[in-house]
Amino acid sequence: MSNNSPDLQGADSPPALYTEEDARTAISALALTNNQDAEAVTDSQGEAVDDNTLLFAPLTQSEVDNCAFSSWYPNFSRVTFKSEIIRPLDAEFVKYLLSDGVFVPGQKRMEYHGELEEFGSSNGSDWSDSDDGGDVVEDISSTTAEISRRIEILGGSAFPRTTWSAPTDADWASTTSTLECKTPQDVYWLLKASTKIAKDLLNERYPALASVEPELVLRKWANLHPSMVFRCFVRNNSLIGISQVDVQFHKFLSEMSADIEQKLQKFFAAHASKFPSESYCYDVYVARTVDRVLVMDFEPWSYSVDSCLFEWRELCTTAQFLGLRLFPEGVNPLGHFSAKYSSSRFPIEMTADAYHASVATMIERMKSEQP
């Protein structure tokens, strides 16, 4: 069986047998990698490197460019969410996004001039208003008007992203804990709070390659079930693995796993296989009530991409389709994937351990202050 055939796992291929043991084995290996110091591996210059990175060839400019949103969207617009691309971006708008602080233009910011305390008793005298939003950016009114117009085209609600990334690390800054935006101000809060967006604008995601013109993308908002998002891995034009992205067990997924796998194999053969790169990853959403699959994003074949419930080593070395892998029952996601919850969803001071420790300290202080 050829490993280079684009329809290696096409519509006529039998689904691979799904077993929870495969997922358990992979998760145990991932936990071992995360919790133990790996054996030192050096490159040709003698520098210590992660041994998994040696499995990957350096990314080429075309592989990265192919994954830029404006590159793939025109060819996949019929099988993805309706989107509006704003490009080029006004220089003042980019300057605003890269300026320090999370604020909306023209809105006062609060600055603290005293000493931080775990539980302060300040009467507010250490705080002062700062109205320097107008000093950071001269005028982004044209961008604001354009964002408003594009959101209206999309039905009144949208979620933002830039060339490579969505501000999924900033949903903690949203009042709804989602990426839904109904106004330009909603968009600004998310973009300003996101480290991923800043890296896009500064070309820090792929620093060894030529920079590309930044773009702002607004995508039509939809209430998606995280359980129905899957990451597909394609190597040498062959679909070699599919993984659940949400790190939680869902019984209904196991019951419909064969149907999901078949749908995604058909989708690859009919649509995703037309992506211009030979090796890449892409995320899809499988509608539960409608027989439809939608592309969410494309990523290059790179160790920087989350391999989800697979190990990169097995993805890079397998000669056969690894099937659909679902999160198994009885596994604590926080025990194996805690970094996803502490560094990308909430500020560290808002994690459970820190919260309970702070509450305990407060209670002890209150007891000691009682007459």
C-alpha positions as a printed NumPy array, in Angstrom:
array([[  0.   ,   0.   ,   0.   ],
       [  1.591,   3.268,  -1.087],
       [  2.24 ,   5.895,   1.599],
       [  2.092,   8.688,  -0.973],
       [ -1.389,   8.098,  -2.336],
       [ -3.714,  11.031,  -1.588],
       [ -6.645,   8.699,  -1.067],
       [ -4.872,   6.085,   1.015],
       [ -7.759,   6.366,   3.443],
       [-10.516,   7.435,   1.08 ],
       [-14.223,   6.824,   1.169],
       [-13.879,   3.11 ,   0.376],
       [-11.314,   2.316,   3.073],
       [-12.595,   0.308,   6.064],
       [-12.489,   2.215,   9.372],
       [ -9.623,   1.287,  11.661],
       [-10.626,  -0.528,  14.843],
       [-10.842,   1.971,  17.673],
       [ -9.67 ,   0.829,  21.07 ],
       [ -9.492,   2.86 ,  24.254],
       [ -6.244,   1.091,  25.096],
       [ -4.513,   2.908,  22.218],
       [ -5.49 ,   6.243,  23.728],
       [ -4.524,   5.174,  27.247],
       [ -1.091,   4.06 ,  26.045],
       [ -0.522,   7.318,  24.179],
       [ -1.669,   9.455,  27.123],
       [  0.63 ,   7.552,  29.499],
       [  3.542,   8.17 ,  27.147],
       [  2.652,  11.848,  26.859],
       [  2.476,  12.167,  30.639],
       [  5.856,  10.459,  30.984],
       [  7.345,  12.929,  28.517],
       [  5.813,  15.884,  30.35 ],
       [  6.7  ,  14.814,  33.874],
       [ 10.178,  13.316,  33.504],
       [ 13.401,  14.708,  32.161],
       [ 14.011,  13.175,  28.753],
       [ 17.393,  11.711,  27.916],
       [ 19.605,  14.444,  26.536],
       [ 19.846,  14.527,  22.754],
       [ 22.192,  16.829,  20.867],
       [ 22.129,  18.173,  17.34 ],
       [ 25.053,  18.349,  14.907],
       [ 26.403,  21.404,  16.783],
       [ 26.24 ,  19.609,  20.122],
       [ 23.319,  21.686,  21.389],
       [ 20.731,  19.94 ,  23.546],
       [ 17.417,  19.542,  21.732],
       [ 14.121,  17.772,  22.217],
       [ 14.607,  14.452,  20.416],
       [ 11.145,  14.746,  18.824],
       [ 12.217,  17.843,  16.912],
       [ 14.738,  15.678,  15.026],
       [ 11.784,  13.938,  13.389],
       [ 10.889,  17.092,  11.446],
       [ 12.51 ,  18.773,   8.471],
       [ 12.741,  22.574,   8.697],
       [  9.55 ,  24.258,   7.586],
       [  9.656,  25.863,   4.163],
       [  8.204,  29.239,   3.293],
       [  5.525,  27.663,   1.122],
       [  4.415,  25.276,   3.889],
       [  3.877,  28.204,   6.227],
       [  2.322,  30.455,   3.581],
       [ -0.156,  27.723,   2.641],
       [ -1.508,  27.81 ,   6.189],
       [ -2.078,  31.562,   6.253],
       [ -5.824,  32.097,   6.478],
       [ -6.135,  34.194,   3.324],
       [ -4.213,  31.519,   1.387],
       [ -6.493,  28.57 ,   2.099],
       [ -9.861,  30.245,   2.681],
       [-10.765,  30.944,  -0.993],
       [-10.32 ,  27.261,  -1.903],
       [-12.266,  25.958,   1.112],
       [-14.92 ,  28.658,   1.534],
       [-17.717,  26.169,   0.766],
       [-16.667,  23.846,   3.586],
       [-15.793,  26.317,   6.335],
       [-17.373,  29.144,   8.282],
       [-18.185,  32.336,   6.396],
       [-15.393,  34.846,   7.003],
       [-14.366,  38.406,   6.247],
       [-10.687,  39.321,   5.743],
       [ -9.482,  42.842,   6.523],
       [ -6.215,  43.501,   4.749],
       [ -3.991,  45.499,   4.718],
       [ -4.215,  46.642,   8.315],
       [ -3.773,  50.308,   9.127],
       [ -0.345,  50.976,  10.65 ],
       [ -1.886,  52.827,  13.604],
       [ -4.109,  49.856,  14.33 ],
       [ -1.143,  47.471,  14.437],
       [  0.693,  49.967,  16.654],
       [ -2.271,  49.981,  19.023],
       [ -2.42 ,  46.176,  19.187],
       [  1.276,  45.978,  20.046],
       [  1.187,  48.74 ,  22.673],
       [  1.432,  47.803,  26.347],
       [ -1.687,  47.138,  28.369],
       [ -5.142,  45.785,  27.69 ],
       [ -7.463,  48.675,  26.908],
       [ -9.904,  50.017,  24.366],
       [ -8.891,  53.267,  22.603],
       [-10.189,  56.351,  24.393],
       [-11.04 ,  54.384,  27.528],
       [ -9.376,  55.267,  30.808],
       [ -7.029,  52.758,  32.33 ],
       [ -6.419,  52.228,  36.014],
       [ -2.8  ,  52.389,  37.175],
       [ -1.548,  51.237,  40.568],
       [  1.182,  53.221,  42.36 ],
       [  1.366,  51.462,  45.736],
       [  2.682,  48.125,  46.953],
       [  0.72 ,  45.024,  46.028],
       [ -0.712,  43.025,  48.935],
       [ -2.307,  39.614,  48.909],
       [ -5.442,  41.076,  50.495],
       [ -5.156,  44.84 ,  50.431],
       [ -6.937,  47.212,  52.759],
       [ -6.309,  50.228,  50.568],
       [ -9.053,  52.828,  50.374],
       [ -8.234,  53.419,  46.74 ],
       [ -5.726,  56.239,  47.217],
       [ -3.   ,  54.215,  45.509],
       [ -4.988,  54.04 ,  42.293],
       [ -5.313,  56.73 ,  39.65 ],
       [ -6.957,  57.108,  36.282],
       [ -4.777,  57.134,  33.196],
       [ -6.173,  58.508,  29.958],
       [ -3.207,  57.731,  27.769],
       [ -5.158,  55.568,  25.325],
       [ -5.275,  58.491,  22.94 ],
       [ -1.507,  58.973,  23.238],
       [ -0.776,  55.426,  22.134],
       [ -2.798,  55.532,  18.945],
       [ -3.702,  58.625,  16.973],
       [ -6.765,  57.349,  15.145],
       [ -8.152,  53.891,  14.398],
       [-11.671,  55.068,  13.662],
       [-11.507,  53.794,  10.071],
       [-10.609,  50.284,  11.287],
       [-13.372,  50.454,  13.898],
       [-15.916,  51.359,  11.222],
       [-14.686,  48.556,   8.951],
       [-14.919,  45.973,  11.736],
       [-18.476,  47.096,  12.501],
       [-19.436,  46.757,   8.844],
       [-17.924,  43.264,   8.549],
       [-19.594,  42.033,  11.755],
       [-22.93 ,  43.185,  10.355],
       [-22.257,  41.242,   7.141],
       [-21.67 ,  38.135,   9.262],
       [-25.017,  38.465,  11.007],
       [-24.082,  40.53 ,  14.052],
       [-21.697,  38.12 ,  15.805],
       [-18.178,  37.046,  14.866],
       [-14.962,  35.747,  16.343],
       [-11.578,  37.251,  15.438],
       [ -8.243,  35.835,  14.438],
       [ -5.148,  36.945,  12.572],
       [ -2.971,  35.325,   9.903],
       [ -2.049,  32.204,  11.87 ],
       [ -3.834,  32.299,  15.192],
       [ -7.079,  32.875,  17.072],
       [ -6.935,  34.507,  20.536],
       [ -7.907,  31.3  ,  22.313],
       [ -5.515,  32.214,  25.129],
       [ -7.56 ,  35.346,  25.878],
       [-11.084,  34.029,  26.433],
       [-10.524,  34.673,  30.157],
       [-10.696,  38.39 ,  29.311],
       [-14.153,  38.045,  27.764],
       [-17.274,  38.592,  29.842],
       [-18.757,  35.475,  28.243],
       [-15.571,  33.351,  28.35 ],
       [-15.942,  32.849,  24.6  ],
       [-14.506,  34.468,  21.484],
       [-17.885,  35.877,  20.414],
       [-17.709,  39.54 ,  19.447],
       [-20.603,  41.843,  18.619],
       [-18.734,  45.144,  18.573],
       [-15.255,  46.356,  17.591],
       [-14.565,  46.89 ,  21.297],
       [-15.171,  43.174,  21.94 ],
       [-12.636,  42.409,  19.205],
       [-10.076,  44.79 ,  20.707],
       [-10.296,  43.235,  24.174],
       [ -9.52 ,  39.769,  22.837],
       [ -6.747,  40.832,  20.47 ],
       [ -5.032,  42.979,  23.104],
       [ -5.164,  40.23 ,  25.753],
       [ -3.72 ,  37.523,  23.494],
       [ -0.061,  36.557,  23.397],
       [ -0.755,  34.453,  20.3  ],
       [ -1.94 ,  37.5  ,  18.379],
       [  1.105,  39.531,  19.422],
       [  3.388,  36.747,  18.174],
       [  1.562,  36.758,  14.848],
       [  1.995,  40.509,  14.444],
       [  5.669,  40.37 ,  15.45 ],
       [  6.371,  37.355,  13.201],
       [  7.561,  35.382,  16.233],
       [  5.682,  32.222,  15.363],
       [  7.931,  31.471,  12.389],
       [ 10.912,  33.77 ,  13.001],
       [ 13.268,  31.908,  10.655],
       [ 11.022,  32.612,   7.669],
       [ 10.096,  35.782,   5.846],
       [  7.401,  37.899,   7.49 ],
       [  3.982,  38.185,   5.894],
       [  1.559,  41.06 ,   5.82 ],
       [ -0.703,  40.802,   8.897],
       [ -4.421,  40.38 ,   8.414],
       [ -7.469,  40.521,  10.64 ],
       [-10.095,  37.859,  10.023],
       [-13.648,  37.907,  11.331],
       [-15.442,  34.565,  11.199],
       [-19.185,  34.026,  11.575],
       [-19.958,  33.044,  15.162],
       [-21.501,  29.669,  15.914],
       [-22.053,  27.884,  19.212],
       [-19.849,  24.842,  18.721],
       [-19.672,  21.779,  20.936],
       [-15.972,  21.296,  21.87 ],
       [-16.533,  17.533,  21.853],
       [-17.089,  17.6  ,  18.088],
       [-13.758,  19.214,  17.152],
       [-11.147,  16.839,  15.72 ],
       [ -7.553,  17.252,  14.537],
       [ -6.494,  15.378,  11.423],
       [ -2.869,  14.568,  10.6  ],
       [ -1.717,  14.218,   7.   ],
       [  1.768,  12.993,   6.087],
       [  2.965,  12.582,   2.51 ],
       [ -0.56 ,  13.251,   1.215],
       [ -2.054,  10.46 ,   3.363],
       [ -4.433,  10.811,   6.272],
       [ -2.668,   8.934,   9.058],
       [ -4.54 ,   9.856,  12.221],
       [ -7.549,  11.638,  13.71 ],
       [ -7.732,  12.826,  17.313],
       [-10.395,  14.291,  19.543],
       [ -9.245,  17.78 ,  20.581],
       [-11.328,  18.229,  23.733],
       [ -9.555,  16.434,  26.586],
       [-12.667,  14.985,  28.199],
       [-14.408,  11.646,  27.966],
       [-17.721,  11.681,  26.109],
       [-19.564,   8.353,  26.03 ],
       [-21.575,   9.263,  22.953],
       [-18.378,   9.726,  20.936],
       [-17.401,   6.116,  21.493],
       [-20.84 ,   5.034,  20.335],
       [-20.576,   7.005,  17.093],
       [-16.819,   6.671,  16.527],
       [-17.126,   4.526,  13.37 ],
       [-19.502,   7.044,  11.805],
       [-17.251,   9.991,  12.69 ],
       [-14.178,   8.252,  11.304],
       [-15.935,   7.429,   8.057],
       [-17.195,  10.996,   7.667],
       [-13.717,  12.409,   8.179],
       [-12.137,   9.961,   5.751],
       [-14.685,  10.954,   3.112],
       [-14.077,  14.623,   3.835],
       [-10.344,  14.171,   3.388],
       [-10.772,  12.39 ,   0.074],
       [-13.242,  14.973,  -1.257],
       [-11.828,  18.207,   0.137],
       [ -8.863,  18.327,   2.529],
       [ -6.611,  16.257,   0.238],
       [ -6.601,  19.237,  -2.143],
       [ -4.54 ,  21.301,   0.306],
       [ -1.264,  22.191,  -1.493],
       [  1.211,  20.947,   1.134],
       [  2.239,  17.282,   1.311],
       [  2.215,  17.098,   5.11 ],
       [ -0.01 ,  19.215,   7.35 ],
       [ -2.598,  19.191,  10.121],
       [ -6.117,  20.538,  10.056],
       [ -8.983,  20.915,  12.513],
       [-12.576,  20.142,  11.614],
       [-15.958,  20.428,  13.247],
       [-18.448,  17.603,  12.802],
       [-22.051,  18.795,  13.091],
       [-24.059,  16.439,  15.279],
       [-27.473,  17.247,  13.836],
       [-26.441,  17.805,  10.224],
       [-24.388,  15.484,   8.065],
       [-21.696,  18.072,   7.515],
       [-17.997,  18.593,   8.244],
       [-16.448,  22.072,   8.36 ],
       [-12.77 ,  23.06 ,   8.266],
       [-11.678,  25.242,  11.17 ],
       [ -7.994,  25.764,  10.42 ],
       [ -4.856,  24.381,   8.752],
       [ -1.46 ,  24.046,  10.457],
       [  1.95 ,  23.054,   9.064],
       [  3.503,  19.679,   9.887],
       [  5.488,  20.914,  12.865],
       [  6.369,  19.871,  16.407],
       [  4.934,  23.206,  17.577],
       [  1.46 ,  21.863,  16.73 ],
       [ -0.296,  19.942,  19.51 ],
       [ -0.399,  16.252,  18.596],
       [ -3.417,  15.791,  20.917],
       [ -3.893,  12.092,  21.795],
       [ -1.048,  10.912,  19.593],
       [  2.684,  11.019,  20.081],
       [  4.544,  12.855,  17.338],
       [  6.949,   9.943,  17.07 ],
       [  4.193,   7.512,  16.071],
       [  2.713,  10.038,  13.632],
       [  6.098,  10.548,  11.984],
       [  7.019,   6.887,  11.704],
       [  3.807,   4.962,  11.057],
       [  3.232,   3.316,   7.699],
       [ -0.478,   2.826,   8.246],
       [ -3.612,   4.694,   9.247],
       [ -3.78 ,   5.002,  13.044],
       [ -7.521,   5.59 ,  13.093],
       [ -9.645,   7.844,  15.287],
       [ -8.422,   8.313,  18.839],
       [-10.85 ,   9.435,  21.559],
       [-10.237,  10.442,  25.145],
       [-10.801,   7.327,  27.275],
       [-13.006,   6.974,  30.314],
       [-11.436,   7.108,  33.752],
       [ -8.475,   9.365,  32.89 ],
       [ -8.078,  12.673,  34.707],
       [ -7.379,  15.33 ,  32.024],
       [ -5.886,  17.747,  34.545],
       [ -3.355,  15.106,  35.543],
       [ -2.038,  14.73 ,  32.011],
       [ -2.775,  18.021,  30.284],
       [ -2.604,  20.572,  33.122],
       [ -0.508,  22.985,  31.049],
       [ -3.424,  23.506,  28.675],
       [ -5.536,  24.704,  31.567],
       [ -3.039,  26.821,  33.504],
       [ -1.203,  28.659,  30.748],
       [ -3.664,  29.07 ,  27.906],
       [ -7.046,  29.475,  29.542],
       [ -6.605,  31.324,  32.839],
       [ -3.986,  33.567,  34.427],
       [ -2.004,  31.545,  36.947],
       [ -3.566,  33.376,  39.9  ],
       [ -6.99 ,  32.116,  38.808],
       [ -6.174,  28.405,  38.824],
       [ -7.909,  26.235,  41.398],
       [ -4.926,  25.633,  43.7  ],
       [ -4.068,  29.319,  43.89 ],
       [ -7.711,  30.214,  44.492],
       [ -8.174,  27.753,  47.36 ],
       [ -4.853,  28.774,  48.915],
       [ -5.883,  32.425,  48.839],
       [ -9.292,  31.685,  50.363],
       [ -7.677,  29.643,  53.136],
       [ -5.274,  32.499,  53.899],
       [ -8.136,  34.991,  53.974],
       [-10.13 ,  32.844,  56.394],
       [ -7.149,  32.506,  58.727],
       [ -6.606,  36.268,  58.632],
       [-10.264,  36.941,  59.405],
       [-10.106,  34.569,  62.384],
       [ -7.011,  36.256,  63.759],
       [ -8.621,  39.683,  63.48 ],
       [-11.733,  38.686,  65.438],
       [-11.919,  40.239,  68.933]])
